[in-house]
């Protein structure tokens, strides 16, 4: 993007015409020597007409200047004359409206009475049209409960719903999602990255990523990817009441190579599993190897998806391409039945590995949101469970890798009697650390977590899976000085 500043925003891609610096009319005064150039723009940024659209060009020295009208519009393209080749972009003025299709990742969990709990994920569709949006909810959560005298049980809770909302966008980069029936209380507030491709929940554990414009192919997807996977399962034990439930958490991180022939290979892969028997038991932890026989393909079934096929259990992981195809997000297309009453909920995220990544290239300020699940051993006289923490942080990364973090978190757990305990907006002690970039493209920090940036730097993922702690955080760039 040309980033012209002065309250302007990109309303289409920056298009380079070359060879750079080719000049047709050195004086710029002879129309017969000038060329006509046509570039695309997004009409949805101009609901009231294109009178505010302006074209900007980057000069040889790097300065950005306006190309004066007249402009000729034809659908989603604009044409104009120029005396030389360079990089051109259509822009609008003021606060850009929120438009486009987004895949929204929601991290969901809660505590209920009698030491009961619920944990899972939402992969929702968020279609924004400027002042309005439609949210299609697709959520899967594993719930476990304990009924005195009857025992424990687990079930899979699936929610499929949809509703329309109003949207307001403020100049500080905040997007408010509003129920028209209750306009005074926004349903959610999101922080938008400068590009508008990433929305991070402000105080809520979710991130929305713009769906890629082009369909993925075997050629464009083949390569190395950083993998993040987090899953939860609950299985009611067979037998007469009182019954028990086996609760399991599993997580993976590592590098997967998707080869052009549809096969795969893994590197630097770590897989953790934690299991306990609810209501009474102890958490046990094990580290396991990556799956074998995993293949992949691209499928066109109404919506084009990237599919990972696991030969071990026969499941297909269906992934959607977001952020220009540099990130893949999805979950299994069917929920595994590990017993007659067993259910799983999973989240998979793949970030394209980049050999050109540098710490200096991703330096900046980020709004960070996410979830931490910590297993709890309460002793033989209490019920086993988890403590959930939801982060609302601001992180700053310097060009040398220095990291500083501050913010707030919500905590959800149980008291000694099994009743929910929820603490909101608790300050997180500010801390400093350091990021390091490994030769395989992974980022690491002082706490032992691993992370990865999308190639554009618009999305940051940090994960820490060590058996007892299962943490996944999302970050999007902002400007602390302006709040944008």
C-alpha positions as CSV (number, residue, x, y, z in Angstrom):
1,X,0.0,0.0,0.0
2,X,1.1,3.6,-0.7
3,X,-0.1,4.9,2.7
4,X,-0.7,8.4,1.5
5,X,-1.7,9.6,5.0
6,X,-3.8,12.8,5.6
7,X,-6.9,10.7,6.5
8,X,-6.8,8.6,3.3
9,X,-7.2,4.9,3.1
10,X,-6.5,2.3,0.4
11,X,-9.7,1.5,-1.5
12,X,-8.0,-1.0,-3.8
13,X,-4.7,-2.8,-4.4
14,X,-1.5,-0.9,-5.1
15,X,-0.7,-1.7,-8.7
16,X,2.8,-1.4,-10.1
17,X,3.4,-0.6,-13.8
18,X,6.8,-1.1,-15.2
19,X,9.5,-0.9,-15.9
20,X,9.5,1.5,-13.0
21,X,10.4,5.1,-14.1
22,X,9.5,4.7,-17.8
23,X,8.5,8.2,-19.0
24,X,6.3,9.0,-21.9
25,X,6.0,12.8,-21.5
26,X,9.0,14.3,-19.6
27,X,7.3,17.7,-19.3
28,X,3.9,16.3,-18.4
29,X,2.3,18.8,-20.7
30,X,1.6,16.8,-23.9
31,X,-1.6,14.8,-23.6
32,X,-0.8,13.0,-26.9
33,X,2.3,11.4,-25.3
34,X,0.5,10.2,-22.1
35,X,-0.7,6.7,-21.4
36,X,-4.1,5.7,-20.0
37,X,-3.9,3.4,-17.0
38,X,-6.7,1.4,-15.5
39,X,-6.6,0.0,-11.9
40,X,-9.2,-1.7,-9.7
41,X,-11.0,-0.3,-6.7
42,X,-13.6,-1.6,-4.3
43,X,-17.0,0.2,-4.9
44,X,-18.3,-0.8,-1.4
45,X,-16.0,1.8,0.1
46,X,-18.0,4.5,-1.7
47,X,-21.7,3.8,-0.8
48,X,-22.6,7.4,-1.6
49,X,-20.7,7.7,-4.9
50,X,-17.1,8.0,-6.0
51,X,-16.7,11.7,-5.8
52,X,-14.2,11.3,-2.9
53,X,-12.0,8.7,-4.7
54,X,-8.5,9.9,-5.4
55,X,-5.5,8.2,-7.2
56,X,-2.1,8.3,-5.6
57,X,1.3,7.5,-7.2
58,X,4.6,6.7,-5.6
59,X,7.5,8.8,-7.1
60,X,11.0,7.4,-7.8
61,X,12.2,8.9,-4.6
62,X,9.5,7.3,-2.5
63,X,7.2,10.3,-2.1
64,X,3.5,9.8,-2.6
65,X,1.5,12.4,-4.5
66,X,-2.0,12.7,-5.9
67,X,-2.8,12.1,-9.6
68,X,-5.3,14.8,-10.4
69,X,-8.7,14.0,-12.1
70,X,-10.4,13.5,-14.4
71,X,-11.0,9.8,-13.7
72,X,-13.2,7.5,-15.8
73,X,-15.1,4.9,-13.8
74,X,-16.3,1.5,-15.2
75,X,-17.8,-0.8,-12.5
76,X,-14.9,-1.6,-10.2
77,X,-12.1,0.0,-12.2
78,X,-11.0,3.6,-12.7
79,X,-8.9,4.9,-15.6
80,X,-6.7,8.0,-15.8
81,X,-3.8,9.4,-17.9
82,X,-0.2,9.5,-16.7
83,X,3.1,10.6,-18.1
84,X,5.1,7.7,-16.6
85,X,5.0,4.2,-15.1
86,X,5.1,3.7,-11.4
87,X,2.8,2.3,-8.6
88,X,-0.7,3.6,-8.4
89,X,-3.6,3.1,-5.9
90,X,-7.1,4.3,-5.5
91,X,-7.9,5.8,-2.1
92,X,-10.8,7.2,-0.2
93,X,-11.0,9.8,2.6
94,X,-12.1,9.7,6.2
95,X,-12.7,6.6,8.2
96,X,-13.0,3.5,5.9
97,X,-16.2,1.5,6.2
98,X,-15.8,-2.2,7.2
99,X,-16.6,-4.3,4.1
100,X,-15.8,-7.9,3.1
101,X,-16.1,-11.5,4.2
102,X,-14.3,-12.5,7.4
103,X,-13.8,-15.9,9.2
104,X,-14.2,-15.2,12.9
105,X,-12.4,-17.5,15.4
106,X,-14.0,-17.5,18.8
107,X,-12.5,-19.2,21.9
108,X,-15.4,-20.2,24.1
109,X,-15.5,-21.6,27.6
110,X,-17.2,-21.2,31.0
111,X,-17.7,-22.7,34.4
112,X,-21.1,-23.9,35.7
113,X,-22.4,-25.3,39.1
114,X,-21.3,-28.6,40.5
115,X,-17.8,-28.2,39.0
116,X,-19.3,-28.4,35.5
117,X,-17.7,-26.7,32.6
118,X,-17.7,-26.1,28.8
119,X,-14.9,-25.5,26.4
120,X,-14.7,-25.2,22.6
121,X,-14.5,-23.0,19.5
122,X,-16.5,-21.1,17.1
123,X,-15.7,-20.7,13.4
124,X,-18.2,-18.0,12.4
125,X,-18.8,-16.1,9.2
126,X,-18.9,-12.3,9.4
127,X,-20.1,-10.6,6.3
128,X,-19.7,-6.8,6.6
129,X,-21.4,-4.4,4.2
130,X,-20.4,-1.0,5.6
131,X,-23.0,0.0,8.1
132,X,-24.5,-3.5,8.5
133,X,-23.2,-7.1,8.8
134,X,-24.6,-10.6,9.0
135,X,-23.0,-13.0,11.5
136,X,-23.4,-16.8,10.9
137,X,-22.6,-18.7,14.1
138,X,-21.1,-22.1,13.9
139,X,-19.9,-23.2,17.3
140,X,-18.9,-26.5,18.8
141,X,-18.2,-26.9,22.5
142,X,-17.7,-30.0,24.8
143,X,-19.7,-29.7,28.0
144,X,-19.3,-31.9,31.1
145,X,-21.5,-31.9,34.2
146,X,-22.0,-33.7,37.4
147,X,-25.4,-34.6,38.8
148,X,-25.4,-35.7,42.4
149,X,-26.6,-39.3,42.8
150,X,-26.4,-39.8,39.0
151,X,-22.8,-39.2,38.1
152,X,-21.1,-37.3,35.4
153,X,-21.8,-37.0,31.6
154,X,-20.3,-35.2,28.6
155,X,-22.0,-33.9,25.5
156,X,-21.2,-31.9,22.4
157,X,-23.0,-28.6,22.2
158,X,-23.4,-27.3,18.6
159,X,-24.8,-23.9,17.8
160,X,-25.9,-22.8,14.3
161,X,-27.5,-19.4,14.2
162,X,-27.4,-16.2,12.2
163,X,-28.5,-12.6,12.8
164,X,-28.0,-9.2,11.3
165,X,-26.3,-6.3,13.1
166,X,-25.4,-2.7,12.7
167,X,-21.8,-1.6,12.5
168,X,-20.2,1.6,13.5
169,X,-16.5,2.4,12.8
170,X,-14.6,5.1,14.8
171,X,-11.5,6.9,13.8
172,X,-9.5,5.1,16.5
173,X,-9.9,1.8,14.8
174,X,-12.7,0.4,16.9
175,X,-15.5,-1.5,15.3
176,X,-18.7,-1.8,17.3
177,X,-21.2,-4.6,16.5
178,X,-24.6,-3.5,17.6
179,X,-27.9,-5.3,17.9
180,X,-30.5,-3.0,16.3
181,X,-32.9,-3.9,19.2
182,X,-30.5,-2.7,21.8
183,X,-28.3,0.0,20.2
184,X,-27.0,1.3,23.6
185,X,-25.1,-1.9,24.4
186,X,-22.8,-3.2,21.6
187,X,-22.6,-6.9,21.3
188,X,-18.9,-6.8,20.7
189,X,-16.1,-4.3,20.1
190,X,-13.2,-5.2,17.8
191,X,-9.9,-3.4,17.0
192,X,-9.2,-3.2,13.3
193,X,-5.7,-3.4,11.9
194,X,-4.6,-0.5,9.6
195,X,-5.1,-2.8,6.6
196,X,-8.6,-3.7,7.7
197,X,-7.8,-7.4,7.1
198,X,-7.6,-8.4,10.8
199,X,-10.1,-7.6,13.6
200,X,-9.1,-8.6,17.2
201,X,-11.7,-8.7,20.0
202,X,-11.4,-5.9,22.5
203,X,-11.9,-7.7,25.8
204,X,-13.4,-10.8,24.1
205,X,-11.5,-13.8,22.9
206,X,-11.9,-13.7,19.1
207,X,-10.2,-12.7,16.0
208,X,-11.7,-12.1,12.5
209,X,-9.6,-12.7,9.4
210,X,-10.5,-11.5,5.9
211,X,-11.3,-14.4,3.6
212,X,-8.9,-14.7,0.7
213,X,-10.2,-13.3,-2.6
214,X,-8.8,-16.0,-4.9
215,X,-9.4,-19.8,-4.6
216,X,-6.5,-21.9,-3.3
217,X,-4.9,-24.4,-5.6
218,X,-2.4,-27.2,-5.1
219,X,0.3,-25.0,-6.6
220,X,-0.4,-21.9,-4.4
221,X,-0.8,-23.9,-1.2
222,X,2.2,-26.2,-1.5
223,X,5.1,-25.3,0.8
224,X,6.0,-25.1,4.5
225,X,3.4,-24.1,7.1
226,X,3.5,-23.4,10.9
227,X,0.8,-25.5,12.6
228,X,-1.3,-24.7,15.6
229,X,-3.9,-27.1,16.9
230,X,-5.9,-27.1,20.1
231,X,-8.7,-29.6,20.9
232,X,-10.9,-30.8,23.8
233,X,-12.9,-34.0,24.2
234,X,-15.3,-35.5,26.7
235,X,-16.2,-39.1,26.9
236,X,-18.8,-40.6,29.3
237,X,-17.5,-43.8,30.8
238,X,-19.6,-46.9,30.1
239,X,-21.4,-48.5,33.0
240,X,-24.2,-47.9,35.4
241,X,-24.6,-44.7,37.4
242,X,-22.8,-43.1,39.0
243,X,-20.8,-42.6,35.9
244,X,-17.5,-40.7,35.3
245,X,-16.3,-38.6,32.4
246,X,-12.9,-38.6,30.7
247,X,-11.9,-35.1,29.8
248,X,-9.0,-34.6,27.4
249,X,-7.1,-31.6,26.1
250,X,-4.6,-32.0,23.2
251,X,-2.5,-29.5,21.3
252,X,0.1,-29.5,18.6
253,X,2.7,-27.1,17.2
254,X,5.3,-27.7,14.5
255,X,6.1,-27.3,10.8
256,X,4.2,-29.2,8.1
257,X,5.4,-29.3,4.5
258,X,2.5,-29.7,2.1
259,X,4.2,-31.3,-0.9
260,X,2.9,-30.9,-4.5
261,X,2.1,-34.6,-4.8
262,X,-0.4,-34.4,-1.9
263,X,1.9,-36.0,0.7
264,X,3.2,-34.3,3.9
265,X,6.1,-34.2,6.2
266,X,6.7,-32.8,9.7
267,X,9.5,-31.0,11.5
268,X,10.0,-29.6,15.0
269,X,6.7,-31.1,15.9
270,X,5.4,-31.3,19.5
271,X,2.1,-32.9,20.6
272,X,0.8,-32.7,24.1
273,X,-2.2,-34.5,25.7
274,X,-3.7,-34.1,29.1
275,X,-6.4,-36.4,30.5
276,X,-8.3,-36.7,33.7
277,X,-11.3,-38.6,35.0
278,X,-14.1,-36.2,36.1
279,X,-15.4,-35.8,38.8
280,X,-12.5,-37.4,40.7
281,X,-9.1,-38.2,39.3
282,X,-5.7,-36.6,38.5
283,X,-4.5,-34.9,35.3
284,X,-2.0,-37.1,33.4
285,X,0.2,-35.7,30.7
286,X,1.9,-37.3,27.7
287,X,3.9,-36.1,24.7
288,X,3.2,-38.0,21.4
289,X,4.6,-38.0,17.9
290,X,2.9,-36.3,14.9
291,X,0.3,-38.2,12.9
292,X,1.5,-40.5,10.1
293,X,0.0,-41.0,6.7
294,X,-1.4,-37.5,6.5
295,X,-2.3,-36.3,3.0
296,X,-3.8,-33.2,1.6
297,X,-5.8,-31.9,-1.4
298,X,-7.8,-28.9,-2.6
299,X,-11.6,-29.6,-2.9
300,X,-14.2,-27.5,-4.8
301,X,-17.5,-28.3,-3.0
302,X,-19.5,-25.1,-3.3
303,X,-16.6,-23.4,-1.3
304,X,-13.0,-24.2,-2.2
305,X,-11.2,-25.6,0.8
306,X,-7.8,-27.1,1.6
307,X,-8.3,-30.6,3.1
308,X,-5.9,-32.6,5.4
309,X,-6.9,-36.3,5.5
310,X,-5.8,-38.3,8.5
311,X,-5.3,-41.9,7.7
312,X,-5.3,-42.8,11.4
313,X,-8.9,-41.9,12.2
314,X,-10.3,-41.2,8.7
315,X,-11.2,-37.7,9.5
316,X,-10.8,-34.7,7.1
317,X,-9.7,-31.3,8.4
318,X,-11.3,-28.7,6.2
319,X,-9.4,-25.4,6.0
320,X,-10.5,-22.0,4.7
321,X,-7.9,-19.7,3.1
322,X,-7.7,-16.2,4.7
323,X,-5.3,-13.2,4.6
324,X,-4.5,-13.6,0.9
325,X,-4.0,-17.4,1.3
326,X,-1.2,-17.0,3.8
327,X,-3.2,-18.4,6.7
328,X,-5.5,-21.5,6.7
329,X,-8.1,-22.0,9.4
330,X,-10.5,-24.9,10.0
331,X,-11.5,-28.0,11.9
332,X,-12.5,-31.6,11.2
333,X,-15.5,-31.9,8.9
334,X,-17.0,-34.4,11.3
335,X,-16.7,-34.8,15.0
336,X,-14.9,-37.9,16.2
337,X,-16.8,-40.5,18.2
338,X,-14.1,-42.0,20.5
339,X,-16.8,-44.0,22.3
340,X,-20.6,-44.2,22.1
341,X,-20.8,-40.9,24.1
342,X,-17.5,-39.3,23.0
343,X,-17.2,-35.9,21.4
344,X,-14.4,-33.6,20.3
345,X,-14.1,-29.9,19.3
346,X,-10.9,-28.8,17.5
347,X,-9.3,-25.8,16.0
348,X,-6.5,-25.9,13.4
349,X,-4.5,-22.9,12.2
350,X,-1.7,-23.0,9.6
351,X,0.5,-20.0,8.9
352,X,2.7,-20.0,5.8
353,X,6.4,-20.1,6.8
354,X,8.5,-17.3,5.3
355,X,12.3,-17.6,5.0
356,X,12.6,-13.8,4.7
357,X,10.9,-13.1,8.1
358,X,12.9,-10.8,10.4
359,X,12.2,-9.4,13.9
360,X,12.7,-5.9,12.5
361,X,10.0,-6.5,9.9
362,X,7.3,-7.3,12.5
363,X,8.3,-4.7,15.0
364,X,5.4,-2.6,16.2
365,X,2.4,-2.5,18.6
366,X,-0.2,-5.2,18.7
367,X,-3.6,-5.7,20.3
368,X,-3.7,-9.2,21.7
369,X,-6.6,-11.4,22.7
370,X,-6.9,-15.1,23.4
371,X,-7.4,-17.9,25.9
372,X,-5.3,-19.9,28.4
373,X,-6.5,-23.2,29.8
374,X,-4.7,-24.4,32.8
375,X,-5.4,-27.9,34.3
376,X,-6.2,-28.0,38.0
377,X,-5.4,-30.8,40.4
378,X,-7.4,-29.9,43.5
379,X,-6.5,-33.0,45.5
380,X,-8.3,-36.3,46.2
381,X,-11.2,-34.6,48.1
382,X,-12.1,-32.1,45.3
383,X,-13.2,-32.3,41.7
384,X,-10.7,-32.0,38.8
385,X,-11.1,-29.2,36.3
386,X,-9.6,-26.3,34.5
387,X,-9.0,-22.6,35.0
388,X,-9.8,-20.4,32.0
389,X,-8.1,-17.0,31.5
390,X,-9.0,-14.6,28.7
391,X,-6.5,-12.0,27.7
392,X,-6.9,-8.4,26.6
393,X,-3.4,-7.1,26.1
394,X,-1.2,-4.6,24.3
395,X,2.2,-5.9,23.2
396,X,5.1,-3.9,21.8
397,X,7.9,-5.6,19.9
398,X,11.1,-3.6,19.1
399,X,13.4,-4.1,16.1
400,X,15.8,-5.9,18.3
401,X,13.2,-8.4,19.6
402,X,12.5,-6.7,23.0
403,X,9.0,-7.5,24.1
404,X,6.8,-5.6,26.6
405,X,3.2,-6.6,27.5
406,X,0.5,-5.0,29.6
407,X,-3.2,-5.2,29.9
408,X,-6.1,-7.1,31.6
409,X,-7.5,-10.6,31.8
410,X,-10.7,-12.3,32.9
411,X,-10.5,-15.5,34.9
412,X,-13.1,-18.3,35.2
413,X,-12.8,-21.2,37.6
414,X,-14.7,-22.9,40.5
415,X,-14.6,-22.4,44.3
416,X,-14.2,-25.2,46.7
417,X,-17.9,-25.9,46.6
418,X,-18.1,-26.2,42.9
419,X,-19.7,-22.9,42.1
420,X,-18.4,-20.7,39.3
421,X,-16.0,-17.9,40.2
422,X,-15.5,-15.2,37.5
423,X,-13.1,-12.3,37.9
424,X,-13.2,-9.6,35.2
425,X,-10.7,-7.0,34.0
426,X,-8.0,-8.0,36.4
427,X,-4.8,-6.1,35.6
428,X,-1.9,-8.2,34.3
429,X,1.4,-7.2,35.8
430,X,3.4,-5.5,33.0
431,X,6.4,-7.6,32.0
432,X,9.2,-7.5,29.5
433,X,11.0,-10.3,27.6
434,X,12.5,-11.0,24.3
435,X,11.5,-12.7,21.0
436,X,14.0,-14.7,19.0
437,X,13.7,-15.9,15.4
438,X,14.8,-19.5,14.8
439,X,16.3,-20.6,11.5
440,X,13.1,-22.5,10.7
441,X,11.0,-19.4,10.9
442,X,9.5,-19.9,14.3
443,X,9.5,-17.1,16.9
444,X,10.2,-18.1,20.5
445,X,10.0,-16.1,23.8
446,X,11.4,-16.3,27.3
447,X,8.4,-18.2,28.5
448,X,9.0,-21.1,26.2
449,X,6.1,-20.2,23.8
450,X,6.3,-20.4,20.0
451,X,4.8,-18.0,17.6
452,X,4.5,-17.1,13.9
453,X,3.5,-14.0,11.9
454,X,1.6,-14.1,8.7
455,X,3.9,-12.9,5.8
456,X,2.2,-9.5,5.7
457,X,2.7,-9.1,9.5
458,X,-1.1,-8.5,9.9
459,X,-1.6,-11.5,12.2
460,X,0.5,-12.8,15.1
461,X,-0.1,-16.1,16.8
462,X,1.6,-17.2,20.1
463,X,1.0,-20.7,21.5
464,X,2.3,-22.3,24.7
465,X,1.4,-26.0,25.0
466,X,3.3,-27.8,27.8
467,X,0.8,-30.4,29.1
468,X,-0.4,-28.4,32.1
469,X,-0.9,-25.1,30.2
470,X,-2.7,-24.7,26.9
471,X,-2.5,-21.1,25.6
472,X,-3.2,-19.6,22.3
473,X,-3.2,-15.8,21.7
474,X,-3.9,-13.7,18.6
475,X,-2.5,-10.3,17.8
476,X,-3.2,-7.6,15.2
477,X,-1.2,-4.4,14.6
478,X,-2.3,-1.1,16.0
479,X,-0.8,2.3,16.6
480,X,-0.8,3.0,20.3
481,X,-0.3,6.7,19.8
482,X,-3.5,7.1,17.9
483,X,-5.4,3.9,19.0
484,X,-5.7,2.8,15.4
